[in-house]
Amino acid sequence: MDRITAIGEILFDVYPGAKKMGGAPLNFLYHIHKFTGSGNIISRIGNDELGVEVLQFLEKRNISTQYIQIDPDHPTGTAIIKLNKENEPTFTIESDRAYDFIEATNGVVNLIEANTDCLYFGSLAQRIDVTRNTIRSLMQKNIKYFCDLNIRQNFFNEDIIVNSLTSAHVLKVNVDELRLLNDLLFKEKFDLEKTSIRLMKKYKIKLLAITKGSDGSLLLKEDAIDEFKSEPIETIDTVGAGDAFASVLCLGFLKGWELPFINKIASLFAHEICLIEGALPADDKIYKKIIEEF
């Protein structure tokens, strides 16, 4: 069985009148755990009410809290979410939160070296040097690396981007992030396919996924390309759809699934997440439906 670990932010998505636990690494790992019954997350939460809620949430779902650090000085992460008339979110992510200070403890290093086949990471948790240095210290081990950039606000720079791309075997970006990468790294006219191929070759990426919202997704692996577009739907909430896609993308890569199959199942799962409010389903029906497709 492939052992998957995620590192990065756990935070609360705060909507008008409600809040939901999230953060891309948690959403991703939650799905992995539902699909496989295993997986670990490395993060850091505040010594506060929201932190207690995180621990209770994970314990109730049998997700290990062994690698959740408690920060005595910084609060648990939050992101303020506003939805536009198309129900697409805009995020205002609070700074100086506990997940910015994840430490490379002996337990964390041992988890990666002895009990992980694939490490998931993104760029948001690298915005402050403490967590950034921890993530970098876990690179160049004899495992696979899955990077979901999740570029947010101004919480990135060229150094973070280049280091992340250089480390990644699998990279997932949305089309806007791909444009940003093109402007930042290549400074040439953007072309979806040509830019994607150039990115893969330059950074030796084995599998690249570009999500395009309602326009579907493009997967590239070696000389193979696959494009998939689901039937149009009335979305309730697109928060977390990319994380759902990422979870199946990661499983498909590790299991050696064919590109069209990965794209279809990942898109189907993301489609289902768009039909619920928030990133995480309240029950397991969606997972059972997807697992039947495996």
N, C-alpha and C positions, 0 to 999 in steps of 0.2 A: 504494500500500500504506500502511495506517495505521501510523505509527511510535509504538510504545508504550514508555514508560519507567516504571520503578518506583523509588521512593525509600523507604528505611527499613531495618529491621533484617534482618541475616543472623545467625542464631543456630543453635545445636545443641539439638535436643530430646533430652534425656538421659533415657532409659528405664532401668528396672532391668536392668543388664547390657548395655546397648547405647546407642548414640547415633545420631541421624539429623539431617542438616542440614535446616534449615527457616527459619522466619520468614516471615510472610505475604507480604511483598514478593518474597522470593526464590521461594517456591512459585508465586505468581501469575506472575511473569516467566518462570520455568522452563516453565510450561504455555504461555504466550504464545509463547515461543521454539519450543517443539515444534510448535505449531499453525501458526506463520507463518514460522519460520526467521529471525526477527529480534527485536529488543527489547534494551533496556539496563537495567541496574540500578545505582543510585547507593547505595553503602553504605560502611561503615567497619568494619574488622576489626583485631584485635590483631596485634602483631608476635610471634606465638606459634605453637605447633603447630597449633592449631585454625584459625588464620588461613591457614597454609600449606595446610591441607586444603581450605579454601574456595576458594582460588585454583586448586588442582589440579582440584577438582571442576568449576569453571566452565570452565577451559581445556579440559578433556577433552571438554566438551559444546559447545565453540565459542560459549560465552556470553562476551561481552567483559568483561574485568576492568579496562578503562580507567578506569572511574569508581568502582573499589573503593579507598578510601583506607586506608592503613596507619597505625594509631595507635601511637605509641611508648610510651604511658603506660597505656592501658586495654586489658583483655583482650577477646577475641572473645566475643560474646554466648552465653549458655546459658539454657535453660529446663528445669527439672526437671519431668518429667511422671509423673503417677500415673494409672492407669486404674482406674475402678470396675468393678463386676461386669457393667455394661452396656457395658463398653469405652469409656466416655466419659472424656475426659481432664480432669484438673485441672492447671493450670500454676503453677509457682513460678518467676517470671522474675527472674533476677539483675540487680541494679542497677549503675549506673556502668560500663557496658560501652562498647566502642568505637563502636557505632552511635549512642550518645547524643551523639557529637561530630562528626557529619558536617559538613563545611565547604562553603560555597558558593564553590567555586573557579571560576576563569574557565572551565575546561573544563566544569564542571557547568552553569553558566549558559548557555554556548554550546550545550550539548546540548539544553537545554530550549527555547531560543529558535530554534535553527536546525535541529534534527533530532528534534523530538518533536511528535506530534499529540495525544497523551493522556498525562497524568501520573497514575500510581496512587500513593496515599499512604494512611496510616492514622493512628491516634492514639498507638500505643505508642511509636513513635520520637520523638514530640513531648514525651515526659515530662520531658526536660531542655532548658533554653533554647537550647543550641547548635544541635542538630538542628532544634528547633522553629523557630528564627529562619531557618535555612537553607531549610526547607520553605516558610515564609511568604514568603521572598524570591523564590520561584519561582512564586508565585501571580500571578493577574491578567495572565498572558501570553495571547496569542491562540491558546489551545489548549483542549482539553477536560480536565476533571479528574474522576478516579474515586476516590471515597473509600470504603474498606472500614474502618469504624471499628475493629473488633477491640479492643473495650474489655477490658483485662486488669487484674485486681487493683485497685489504687488509682491507676493511672498515667494519670489524666485529670483534668480540671477543666472547669468551664463555659466558660472562655475557649477552651480547646483545642477543645472540642466545637463551639461556636458558630462559631469561625473556620473549622473544617473543613467544617461544613455550608454556610456561606456561600460557600465556594469551589467546592463540588462540583456538577458537572452530573449525575453518577451517584452514588448512595449505596447501599451494601449494608450491612445490619445483620441480626442475628438477632433473634428476637422478644423475648428478654430485654433486648437493647440498646435496642430500640424502647420497651419499658416504662421503661427507665432514662431515655431521652430525654424521654418523656412526663412523668415525675416531675420531671426537672430543669428542663425548659423550659416546660411547660404546666401542670403541677400539677392536672390534671383526671382524671376517671375514664377509665381506659384502654379504648379500643375499637380493635381492630386496624386496621380500615379507616378510621375517622374520624381516628384519630391519624396514620395514614400520610398521608392527604390533607392534613391540617393542616400536617404537617411539610413536605410538598412545596411547598405554597403559600407558607408563611412564608419558606422558604429558596430558592425558585425552582429546585427540583430537577427535572431533566428525566425521570429514570428512577430509581425507588426499588425495591429488592428487599428483601424480608423473608424470611429463611430460618427454617424452623420445625422443623428436624431431621427426624424420621420423619413429621411431619405435613405435609411438603412446603414449598412456597414461594409467595409472593405477589409479583407484579410490578405496578407502577403506572406509567403513562406518560400524561401529559395526562389525557384522560378515559377511558382504557382501563385495565382491570384484568384480570389473568389469574392463576388459581390452578392449581397443579399438584402432584400427589402421586404419587410412584413406588410401585411394588409393594413391600411390606415385605421386608426382607432381613435375614439374619444378618450384622451388621457385624463386621468384624475389628478396625477401628480408624477412628474418625471424624476423627482428626487430619488437617487439610488439606482436608477436604471443602468447607469454605466458600471456601477459596482457589481450588479447582478451579471451583466455581460462579462465582466472581468473574471468572475468566479468560474464560469463555464469555460471561458477562454483558457484559463490556467489549467483546469482539469483536462481539457481536450489536448492541450500541448503535452502535458505529462503522460497522458495515456496514448498518445500517438494517433489521435483521431484524424481523419481526412479533413482538409480545410473546409469544404462545403458543409460537412456535418457539424463541425465546430460552429461555423457562422450561423447555421440554421438554429441549433439548440440554444446558443448564447442569445440570439435575437429573440427567440421565443420566450426565454426566461425574462429578458429585459422588458418585453412586451407585457408580460403578466405583472411585473412590478409597477408598470405605468397605470395599471388598473386599480391600484390600492393607494391609500394615503400613506405617505412616509416610505422609507426605504426597506423596512423589514415586515414581512407578512405576519399577521396575528396568529395564523395556524399553518399547518404543514401541507395543506391541500395542493398549493402551488408546487412544492418540492416533489410531491408524489407524482404530479402530472409530468414534470420535467424528467424525473428519474425513469419514468416509463418510456421516455424517448431515447434514453442512453443505449 
